[in-house]
Amino acid sequence: MNELNHPYIRELVHIYTKHADAEYAEWSKKYLRNQFDFLGIRAPIRRKLTNQYIKEHGLPSNGDLKDIIFCLWDLPEREYQQAALDILDKAKKGLTSSEMPWLSSLIVKKSWWETVDVLSPHIFGYMFLKNDELVPLYAEKWIEDENIWLQRAAILYQLKFKEKTNEERLFRYILRRANSDEFFVQKAIGWALREYAKTSPENVKNFVSQHRLKPLSEREALKHFS
């Protein structure tokens, strides 16, 4: 499918293009280690544009959502993947378990931390909290996969769960990848523990003291403890 043949996407591209900033695009590209091209739209402006667009045009219908998300994901500039995530977050209440295969494929397509860190806690966290039976089918497999972005997604999906966190699962996933040499996995472990420490500080401190974590993970986990 040619992305620009879809009227929903064609109009959004037209709006985004008008707000392109070449200088900020170059900065953004360097910030993400030259992984992607950019239009150069700052995040608050992009969200405002997307919110206004959704207000005027509505969210894609359930029948169109997958195609529109995939089309945005295929466009070269990173703002379009970020727009897809903005749309998904607003449409997530209408998502069903049957859509998990295509949703989960987004983790391993054009992967980088800033897409995975939205998908995992905001989209999959929502789906898993609503449908716990999906966890064995997805998160339990992600943590065992050799793809670091799937590992990161498994570790971070409970990031916003607070008292609903499944502590046994969180700690088990962390221990499964505690020896990883991957920066993004080590960082995810530290972040997940630091966030959970806001809910259960003593359990996190005990966990960190009783298990050997990579220095980065431990430092991030204990960052807010005095």
Disulfide bonds with the S-S distance in Angstrom:
none
